[in-house]
Amino acid sequence: MLGMRIVKQEIFTLPLNAIRLALAAGLMVAGSGAGPARASTDLPEIPAWLQKHVGPDEGQIAPVVLQRARALYQRKRGEGAVSNPCYLAMDATRPSATRGGAPGRRFFVICEGRKSFRAVSSGYGNGRKLRRADFSNGRTCARHFSNAEGSKLTMGGSYVTAETRTSFKGYVRQSGKRKPFHRTFLLFDGEGETENARERAIGGHPAMFVKWQCRFKNPGSPHADEEGYVPFGRLVNYTAGRSNGCTTWSESASEEILALVEGNPTTLYIYPEGRDIDAVAKAVKRGRSLARAGLYWNASCLKAIGAPKFWPKRSLQPIINEWRQSLPKLPPLELPICK
């Protein structure tokens, strides 16, 4: 079962009326000019079984994140873009790990018809540290967000899952033998601030990569180069860690999520959007309470980062392009022969 923990309906610490008030607050934020895009008020009422999974605790989804995820899903269903019975959401303001050290669950798979709610871990973009700008994120909480190509940062907003592509990443040692490792990548199509998702190669995939160490002769492999060599390395698992901007999951979670959307696209809403980040940053600067301002950010991560920062493409892309042009031209990497 996915490695995703199904949150039991008995785990419920907020009164039902409090949940409804929180959801109403989320709608008010959605209508404010400085905050998020307006969510539809024509959505079906959130059923009681799902309301029990709404809140700030581990394994729960924040009201505004659920509200926008549902609004996106209902809109895309109405447009005929998706028919999948499930939809996806992510809260990138949550920490990477729980107090006990377990991976933090900030990615949600919601199937309302099946009364199914699952929360799993996922990674966020690590960013970069350049001479002109430092937009690197720490291991626990994300502070920086951007839609600039090459930023290696997460961009919140609306997505629809698209096709998958499976590619060879190198040979690894498994059960004492050298075996090829392939990784499947789920593409996302975006809109608005996320419309350049394909340009940025943004999508979802297992949090695993092969760290190349050497090469060995294997002319019979379909992955061999002109000289008959293939790369070999160590398989690295970075579940709940940082990515290059994509959404990453554990191996077991990836298998079920990919099976859920293969040939049957659905929506993915990632919080926060650019306007959310700017609004929270302004509130922090002015010493205002986020709750009183009708804003949301995970409390522990806000304490850790101080204030979030959004780097729009128009301002960050020139800095990244300049950095790329300044890089010296190096000869192609040639791996040593495996011993």
HELIX and SHEET records of a PDB file:
HELIX    1   1 LEU A   16  GLY A   31  1                                  16    
HELIX    2   2 ALA A   48  GLN A   51  1                                   4    
HELIX    3   3 PRO A   63  GLU A   79  1                                  17    
HELIX    4   4 GLU A  112  ARG A  114  5                                   3    
HELIX    5   5 GLY A  192  THR A  194  5                                   3    
HELIX    6   6 GLU A  251  VAL A  261  1                                  11    
HELIX    7   7 GLY A  274  LYS A  285  1                                  12    
HELIX    8   8 LEU A  290  ALA A  293  1                                   4    
HELIX    9   9 ALA A  299  ILE A  305  1                                   7    
HELIX   10  10 LYS A  313  SER A  326  1                                  14    
SHEET    1   A 9 ARG A   5  ILE A   6  0                                        
SHEET    2   A 9 SER A 116  SER A 121 -1                                        
SHEET    3   A 9 ARG A 105  CYS A 111 -1                                        
SHEET    4   A 9 TYR A  87  ASP A  91 -1                                        
SHEET    5   A 9 THR A 267  TYR A 271  1                                        
SHEET    6   A 9 GLY A 157  GLN A 174 -1                                        
SHEET    7   A 9 LYS A 177  GLY A 190 -1                                        
SHEET    8   A 9 GLY A 203  PRO A 206 -1                                        
SHEET    9   A 9 THR A 247  TRP A 249  1                                        
SHEET    1   B 2 TYR A 124  GLY A 125  0                                        
SHEET    2   B 2 ARG A 242  SER A 243  1                                        
SHEET    1   C 2 HIS A 144  SER A 146  0                                        
SHEET    2   C 2 LYS A 309  TRP A 311  1                                        
SHEET    1   D 2 MET A 208  LYS A 217  0                                        
SHEET    2   D 2 TYR A 229  ASN A 237 -1                                        
END                                                                             
